[in-house]
Amino acid sequence: MLKKSLAVFLAVFTAFCCLLPAAALAETGRISLKLNSDIAGCTEKDVDRLIGIGSDNVVLLKRTNSPVSISDYAGTMQLGEVKAGRTYYIDYDLEAADGYVLPEKLSDLDVEIECGKGVTVISAKLVSAQIRNDDGEFEEYRGVHIYARVLVDGNALQRIIGFFIDVILKIKAWSLY
């Protein structure tokens, strides 16, 4: 009787020890995002209008002033409002939410990005970096970086004017040196 009790106890203890680490692992999951194109008048501070997060496993990067950066067609940082009919390049930075981890490799099955009518995703990848805290210390950051081309919604006249302004900007920025 004692041998049977000891065998049952050891079996339950072994199963408990094997399952405990698996239960403590943080969850991964499919990342669901929506990148908007009706953003005329927005700045990088209007993050909620620029991107929508449809899953609980990621949040916008909290460790920087803005998790979004906008540059115009020529690559110059856009500090003011985006204008209808113009083309911009937008960087979005996300990190894992509390209790979740990002996958080791990012595949098409891991990320679902719904795009507005003028949005083209150029890249979506995992990044690792060191970010300086407010106290001057560096901490490791691992997150998702999305780079997209956004043609801001506008009427036909705004799109035509925006196209020519973008081409002029590109010509001005071009240099032989």
C-alpha positions in Angstrom: 0.0 0.0 0.0 2.8 2.4 0.9 4.6 1.7 -2.5 1.4 2.4 -4.4 0.8 5.7 -2.5 4.4 6.7 -3.1 4.2 5.9 -6.8 1.0 7.9 -7.2 2.5 10.8 -5.3 5.7 10.8 -7.4 3.6 10.6 -10.6 1.4 13.6 -9.6 4.5 15.5 -8.4 6.4 14.9 -11.6 3.4 15.9 -13.8 2.9 19.1 -11.6 6.6 20.0 -12.0 6.5 19.5 -15.8 3.2 21.5 -16.3 4.1 24.4 -14.0 6.7 26.0 -16.3 4.3 25.7 -19.3 1.5 27.4 -17.4 3.9 30.3 -16.5 4.9 31.1 -20.1 3.5 34.3 -21.4 1.1 34.1 -24.3 1.8 34.9 -27.9 -1.0 35.5 -30.4 -1.9 37.0 -33.7 -1.3 40.7 -34.0 -4.2 42.5 -35.5 -3.8 46.2 -36.7 -5.6 48.8 -38.8 -3.6 51.5 -40.5 -5.7 54.4 -41.5 -5.5 56.8 -44.5 -8.2 59.3 -43.5 -5.7 61.2 -41.4 -5.7 64.7 -42.9 -4.9 67.2 -40.1 -3.2 64.7 -37.9 0.2 65.0 -36.3 2.3 62.2 -34.7 0.5 62.9 -31.4 -2.8 61.8 -32.9 -1.8 58.1 -32.6 -5.4 56.8 -32.1 -6.4 58.2 -35.5 -3.3 56.8 -37.3 -3.4 53.2 -36.1 -6.0 50.9 -34.5 -5.0 47.9 -32.5 -7.5 45.0 -32.7 -5.7 42.5 -30.4 -4.7 42.5 -26.8 -1.2 41.2 -27.2 0.5 44.4 -28.4 0.4 48.1 -27.3 2.0 51.2 -28.8 5.6 51.8 -27.6 5.3 53.7 -24.3 9.0 54.5 -23.8 9.3 57.2 -26.3 7.6 60.6 -26.9 5.6 59.2 -29.7 5.3 55.6 -31.0 4.7 57.0 -34.5 7.0 59.1 -36.7 5.9 60.7 -40.0 8.1 61.8 -42.9 7.1 63.4 -46.2 7.8 62.0 -49.7 11.3 63.3 -49.7 12.1 61.8 -46.3 12.0 65.0 -44.2 10.4 64.6 -40.7 6.9 66.0 -40.7 6.3 68.0 -37.6 3.1 69.7 -38.6 -0.3 68.3 -39.7 -0.5 65.9 -42.6 -2.3 67.3 -45.6 -5.0 65.6 -47.8 -3.8 64.2 -51.1 -0.1 64.0 -50.0 2.1 61.0 -49.6 3.8 60.3 -46.3 5.9 57.5 -44.9 4.9 56.5 -41.3 6.8 54.3 -38.8 4.8 52.6 -36.1 6.4 51.0 -33.1 4.7 48.4 -30.9 5.7 46.3 -28.0 4.3 43.2 -26.3 1.5 43.9 -23.8 1.8 42.8 -20.2 1.5 39.0 -20.0 2.4 38.5 -23.6 5.6 37.9 -25.6 6.3 38.4 -29.2 7.1 35.4 -31.4 10.8 34.6 -32.1 10.2 35.2 -35.9 7.5 37.3 -37.4 5.6 35.6 -40.3 2.5 36.5 -42.3 0.5 34.3 -40.0 1.5 36.3 -36.9 0.4 39.7 -38.2 -2.9 40.8 -39.7 -2.8 44.4 -41.0 -5.9 45.9 -42.4 -5.0 48.9 -44.6 -7.0 52.0 -45.4 -7.4 52.6 -49.2 -4.2 54.7 -49.5 -2.0 52.6 -47.2 0.8 50.3 -48.5 2.8 48.3 -45.9 6.4 48.3 -46.9 7.7 46.2 -44.0 6.6 44.7 -40.7 9.5 43.2 -38.7 10.7 42.4 -35.2 13.4 44.8 -33.9 15.7 44.9 -30.9 17.3 48.0 -29.5 18.4 49.8 -26.4 16.3 52.7 -25.3 17.4 55.4 -22.9 15.0 55.9 -19.9 14.2 59.2 -18.3 16.9 58.5 -15.7 19.6 58.0 -18.4 19.8 54.2 -18.1 19.5 52.0 -21.1 17.0 49.1 -21.3 16.5 46.5 -23.9 13.5 46.9 -26.2 12.1 44.2 -28.4 9.1 45.1 -30.5 7.4 45.2 -33.8 8.3 48.0 -36.3 5.9 48.7 -39.2 6.9 51.0 -42.1 4.1 52.1 -44.4 3.5 54.5 -47.3 0.3 56.4 -46.8 -1.5 58.5 -49.4 -3.8 60.6 -47.3 -7.5 60.6 -48.3 -8.6 63.6 -50.3 -10.6 64.6 -53.3 -9.3 64.3 -56.9 -8.0 67.9 -56.9 -6.1 67.4 -53.6 -4.5 64.2 -54.9 -3.3 65.9 -58.1 -1.9 68.9 -56.3 -0.4 66.6 -53.7 1.3 64.5 -56.4 3.0 67.5 -57.9 4.1 68.9 -54.5 5.6 65.5 -53.6 7.5 65.3 -57.0 8.8 68.9 -56.5 9.9 67.9 -52.9 11.7 64.8 -54.3 13.5 66.9 -57.0 14.6 69.5 -54.4 15.9 66.8 -52.1 17.9 65.1 -54.9 21.5 66.0 -55.0 24.5 64.8 -56.9 26.7 65.0 -53.8 
